[in-house]
Amino acid sequence: MRFDSNDYTATPWTVGRRLLLKAGNEMIQLFHKEKSVATHARCWEYKKRIEAPAHVEQVRRLQKRLWFSACRWPRALKKVAQKDFL
């Protein structure tokens, strides 16, 4: 989420959802339906990306899972096509 010219990460499942950002002098908190989904130290620099290591790892796992499912998808289609025409 972008705030004060900086980008702060949140967990992948929050993409496309409405989040509330609460900012103090030292901390930034992101909320979804009153549940805290991310907390970051506030950055006063300009155009920085502030990432939580857990968020980065969740994205990597999700990308890996999507990659493997995409690799298997054509094989699954081929098997279905063969069954339909036999």
Order of alpha helices (4+ residues) and beta strands (2+ residues): beta-beta-beta-beta-beta-beta-alpha
